[in-house]
Amino acid sequence: MTARRTSVVVVDDHAGFRRAAHTLLVEMGLTVVGEAGTGEAALELVARLQPDIVLLDVQLPAMDGIDVARALLARPVPPVVVLTSSRDATDYGIRLRSVPEAVFIGKTDLSADSIS
């Protein structure tokens, strides 16, 4: 039996979405261990906290979520990376397909069941 992954870092440049995601995930029984607003901050936070899951916005300033996902997935023990966006996955085309290990979930479809 596989243990359920429960610790989450939320990465989004909009504080309102981070708060909403945090609340939803906690209500669904997950533990949000940190939040970041940039890709660079996300990489530092994940290295320090070692979460099971990283909920990661695709559209971040400077270093976007796809580049962050690549870096996270290259780690010796990578977290589960869940890319999110208010846009459709098809809008990202080949860039999104370049990280097949990552899961994509639209922000409106976000739930604990969809990421754990």
Secondary structure, 3 states (H helix, E strand, C coil): CCCCCCEEEEECCCHHHHHHHHHHHHHCCCEEEEEECCHHHHHHHHHHHCCCEEEEECCCCCCCHHHHHHHHHCCCCCCEEEEEECCCHHHHHHHHHCCCCCEEEEHHHCCHHHHC
